[in-house]
């Protein structure tokens, strides 16, 4: 959603082999450089759609398997836009950049899950949402890290076992589920439940395509 001159867009198209990228950028100078870089690298015009302007107005809806939000210090203003860009029927993965105080990465990841789940609910999508990984990229400033979270979003109807197994947040969360979440689950019962759903969970997670041919992304 913040394509710039194409530092992620070109990598996706040249090396990850994605079928199509929607590149959103509102700086006209960066857009000109992006178009030039696409041409210089021999990228066919039908593989990259450049959308100039504020991505909250220009980003496509329901087309992407992955969405990159490579903006610092944070991309929070466009989290709902990123959610809307994912395919409603299959979900996908958000790659969310941000600056986070050292030691607060886990709290930030949990808040990110909640915000993404709320955004999904706002579009009528009942998704299970889980931050699968937080990459600590570098120090941005003293005690401030540049991090990237990989946020998997799976339609709840496809991934109830996966959601339970990994503790994903489901949107919207029914009141009955809230009551269950507040009640402690005996350790042995919880272990049996998780063990029983491992194979189904793997199948559900496998439904989200990895980066590669045939996939679409937004950056």
Secondary structure as GFF3:
##gff-version 3
##sequence-region A 1 219
A	DSSP	alpha_helix	9	11	.	.	.	ID=ss1
A	DSSP	pi_helix	12	16	.	.	.	ID=ss2
A	DSSP	beta_strand	20	25	.	.	.	ID=ss3
A	DSSP	alpha_helix	28	40	.	.	.	ID=ss4
A	DSSP	three_ten_helix	45	47	.	.	.	ID=ss5
A	DSSP	beta_strand	48	52	.	.	.	ID=ss6
A	DSSP	alpha_helix	55	58	.	.	.	ID=ss7
A	DSSP	beta_strand	66	69	.	.	.	ID=ss8
A	DSSP	three_ten_helix	76	78	.	.	.	ID=ss9
A	DSSP	alpha_helix	79	85	.	.	.	ID=ss10
A	DSSP	beta_strand	92	101	.	.	.	ID=ss11
A	DSSP	alpha_helix	105	122	.	.	.	ID=ss12
A	DSSP	beta_strand	127	141	.	.	.	ID=ss13
A	DSSP	beta_strand	144	155	.	.	.	ID=ss14
A	DSSP	alpha_helix	160	166	.	.	.	ID=ss15
A	DSSP	beta_strand	169	171	.	.	.	ID=ss16
A	DSSP	alpha_helix	175	182	.	.	.	ID=ss17
A	DSSP	alpha_helix	187	205	.	.	.	ID=ss18
A	DSSP	beta_strand	216	218	.	.	.	ID=ss19
###
